[in-house]
């Protein structure tokens, strides 16, 4: 973790105003209105701070890292300055290969950089009932990819929200409006020091 923190300090400051959040139902805000999902809330927080951010919600329910990769070329046509990767939850819930997850995240990073888009990333954790070996291997993918490719990493997208019943809908997986607000606060706190107007 210390190595990743040091990487943050070495990044050049960016004058980014357009940000795309590439994710799944956690990003899309399943069960909520789009303006209740964290991308819209991050934009509101930025504007309240006087920052001219335009944050696009590119979350699609059910998307795996492979599906996100397939959508990437279309997303990059808009030439965003920043892409925030929030994928992997469905890979884990379906027990998919951690090697494939790592490869897909790497390909997303490489395609973004080739297009001149700066990449930031969030990590995901899965419940313990998936087996300790798989759970640990899955969780290790995100810091591993981040360190290898020098991408700033928000360790856990659902920090403080995942597993908290009052912050999740009846399915126990998707955050409520309040849960999304807490996610937005943490995502904004992560992004703000890395992006300047």
Secondary structure, DSSP 8 states (H G I E B T S, - for coil): -HHHHHHHHHS--B---EEEEEESHHHHTTTS-GGGSHHHHHHHHHHHTT---EEEEEE-TT--HHHHHHHHHHHHTT--SEEEEE--HHHHHTT--HHHHHHHHHHHHHHHHHTT-EEEEE-----GGG-HHHHHHHHHHHHHHHHHHT--EES-TTTTTTT-GGGB-TTSSSB-HHHHHHHHHHHHHHHHTTB--
